[in-house]
Structures are given as structure tokens and as C-alpha cells.
């Protein structure tokens, strides 16, 4: 990973050495982290507008007057509360996330947000499985369970899948609401 990031630094330095940049738009956690770590050296003084950052904390941009943006936020507690109203027989919420950086950030935030609901329903978090194992696990879920799909872009073996496609694959396998 370090070698890859260093090659990006070299590539960007060559690519943009004669290009006057007015603004950098950064999307998702990896780009945000890269620009926080290397942006000042590569693009001194160039403003950064970020979006799609999960698990954002204001101190991440403390002292960085050129950084501003929009974080990725979601209303997990409200989503689960609505699902419980629609499916009052629910006793368990099976949460699906991948194990990439964004998936881990989403899970941390979700756990915090749903804490007030833990006395009403049990939360189970999917293990780091490949897509077919995940589908098999979901196919075996018992009545009274719902599936909450979080962030899922890659499985255990690095097989990437779009958000829409993983939703389809999970729904096809699931005997319970997704």
C-alpha cells in the first residue's frame, strides 16, 4: 500500500507540474486521507472540497483552512425504527457491510446510532465472507429477521460488486425483508 501511494505521489507530481489547479474535488475516504497526508506537498495552497467521507470528525481538518466538504451521513436508527414499524415481528437485524475502510466506518457509526434500539431488537453483523457464503448465510435467516444493507463493495477475496448488484444478489437469496 505504501509503494502504491508513493507511486501516486510521483505520478501526480509529473502529471500536474505545469497545470495550475484552482480546486481539487475529493470523493470518499481514501482520496480524503491521501490529500490530508500528501496534498500540501503536491498541491500547495489549492483548496479541497471533499464529499462521501464516512466517519468524519471535525478535527481531521483542524488547521486546514483550504479544506471544506460534505460528509456521508445516514440515519441508521431512523431506518431501523421504520423497518420495525413496517415489520413489528422483527427480533433481529442482520447487518451487511464489507470489510473495507468505508464499510468499517459505516459499521462503527451504525453501532453508535442504533444503541437506543438494542433493547428492542438484536443486531447481528455479517462476518467477512465471500459473496456466495454471504448469500448462503442470508438464505438461512429465520423469520423475524430483517437485513440492513450498509456499505458493500468488495467481498473477502477482493471481488468487487456495485451497490445495486449486491442489493439484488442479497434480495434474491433472502427469505426475509431487506
Protein Blocks (a to p, Z undefined) as FASTA:
>chain_A
ZZmmmmmmmmmmmmmmmcccfbdcdedjklmmmmmmmmmmmmgoiacddehiahiafklm
goiakbgcddddddfklmmmmmmmmmmmbcbdcddddfbfklmmmmmmmmmmmmmmmmmp
ccdddddddfklmmmmmmmpcehiacddfbdfbdfkopacdfklmmmmmmmmpcbdZZ
